[in-house]
Amino acid sequence: LVKLDLAGEVVASADGGVSTVICSACTLNGGRRPGYFASLGFGLPPPGREVGSHFARAACMEAGSIEAFRRLRDELVEHGAPKRLVRAASRAIRDEVRHVRVTSSLARRFREAPIRPPPAPPREARSIVDMALENAGEGCVRETYSALECLWQAQAAKDPVVRAEMKRIARDEMRHLALSWEVHAWVMGRLDVAGR
């Protein structure tokens, strides 16, 4: 077991080998986050409660993804995106609602209470460039990483319930990363040279 501080530095190793890495600065499955989640820190989980703590945190991040996809959907409409992108964002919202239920259930399975997300601040209208920047980081990067993380969990988890649930979530996250890259392709055609 290796523990890392908020910067991702190793601060303790129980046996000299690495079998588990806990990093509160690392991403958690949950993919796209709203801006106000960027500074959300959870700290290290209590020893022996890492799995439940992971899913409690994941439930919070998944709840944040609901708001992030709502904003994306609304901005796609506002900026005149094709209806297929708006529909895909709406489907992603429904997926994330289901992910909150699943990760909350998994947290409780491992005796942890899901973490509630912070309240959403009022939204301000954003330019298409700002939407594109957030989509590049939160969509193209974090959604891709999240999909890979979920695929790995679906294969590596020892618990059969976790494996099955992560397999379903991974399929959804693959769709979300595809949406992010489709939004990227669409928005690049709408931006001027400076915006691109």
N, C-alpha and C positions, 0 to 999 in steps of 0.2 A: 504494500500500500504506500503510495507516494502522495503527500499533500503539497499543494502549491499555494502561494499567497496570491493576492489579487492581480499581480503582474504576471502570474504563471510561473513563478520561480519555485523550485523544490525547497520546502522547508522541513520536511521530515520523511524518512523512509524506514519502515518497520523492519524489513528483512534484507535490504540491499538490492532486491530485485524489483522489477516493476510489473505488477499484475493489474493494478487499478490506478488511474490518474484522476484526481479530483481537482478541478480548476474552476473556481467561481468566476473567473474572467472569460472562460470559454463559452461558446454558444451552447445552448440547450436545444433539443429538438423543439420546434415551435416555429422555426423559419422566420417569416416576415414579421417585424416588430413595428409598432408605431414609434414615432420619434421620442416620445416621453419615456419609453422603456430603455433607451440607450444607456442610461446611467444606473439602471436598476441593478443592485448588487444583492446577493443572497448570503455570502459568507460560506464557510465550510460546513458540511453536514456533521452532525454528531457521529462519532465512531459507531459502526454497526447499523447505522440507519441511512447509509448512502443511497440504496435503491429507492426506498420510500421517499427520501428527500429529493432525489432526482425527479421522480414523477410528480411530486408536489410542486416543484419549480416548473416543470414542463407544463403542468396545468395552467399555471400563471402565464407562461409565455404563449401558450396556445390561445388563451383568452385575449392576449394582446394582439395576436394575429387576426382575430375576428375584427377588431377595430381597424387594423391596418388594411385589411381587404375591403372593409366598408369604405374607407377613405379612397382607396384605389378605384373601387367601382364608381364612386361618386365623381371622382376626378376624371375618369375615363369618359363618363357621360358628359361632363362639363366641357371637356376638350374635344368632343366629337369623335371618339374612338369607334371603331366598328362594333356592331352589336355582339358579335361572337366574343370579343374581349370582355365586354360588360357582362355577358352571360357566364363566362368562365370565372370572372371575379365573384359573381353572385354564388356560383357553385362552391368556390373556395371558402366563402363565408360559412356555408352549410357544413362543409368538411371540417372547418375549424371548430364549430359548435360541437360536432361529434368528437373531435379530438380532445376538447376540454372534458367531456363526459368520460372518455376512455382513460385519459391520463389521471383524472381525479379518482377514478375507480382503482387504477393501478396504485396510486399513492396510498389509498385506504387499504388495499390488499397487503401493502407492506407497512401498515400501521402509522401512516403519516396523514395529516390533514392537508388537502390541497391549499396552495397559497392563492389568496385572492389578488387580482390585479389592482393596481392603483386606478383611481377614477380618471376617466379621459378628460383632458382639458378642452376648452372650447377650440374648435377648429378655425383656422384662418385660411382664406382662399390662397392657393399657391399657383405659381406659374407652371407651365408645362415643363420648363427646365428643372424646377424643383421637384416635380413629380418624377421626372426621368432620373434625376440624381438618386432619389430615394429608391426607385425601382432597381437601379443598378446595384446599389449596396444591399438593400434589404431583400430584393427579389432575386436578381441574378447571382449574387454571392451567397447570402444567408440561406435562401431557399434551396440552392444547389447543395450546400453543405448539410443542411437539415435532411434532405432526401438521402444523401449518402450515409449520414449518421443513423437514420431510421432503418435503412437497408442493412447496415451492419448489425444493429440491434436485433433485427428480425432473424438474422442468421446466427448470431453469437449468444443470445440470451439463453440461460439455462432453464429458466422458467417457461413452460410451454404456453401459458396464457400471455406472457409478455411477448414471446416470439410471434404468436398469432396476431395480437393487437398491433405490434409494430409492423408486421407485414402489411396490414390494411392501411395503417397510417403512411407507410412508405409509398404505397401506390398513389395516395392522395398528394403527398409531397412531390412526387414525380410530375403530376399534373400541374402543381403550383409552380414548379421551376420552369416547366414548359411555358406556362402563362407569362411568367416574368420575362423570359427571353422573347416571346411574341410581342409583349408590350414594348420591350426595348427596340425590337425591329420596327414596330409601328412608329414609335415616338422619334426615332432617329430620322425618319423620313419627314417629320414635321418640324424639326429644329433647323435653325440656320447654322452656318459654319461655326460660329462662336459657341452656340448652344451644344453642338455635337462635340 
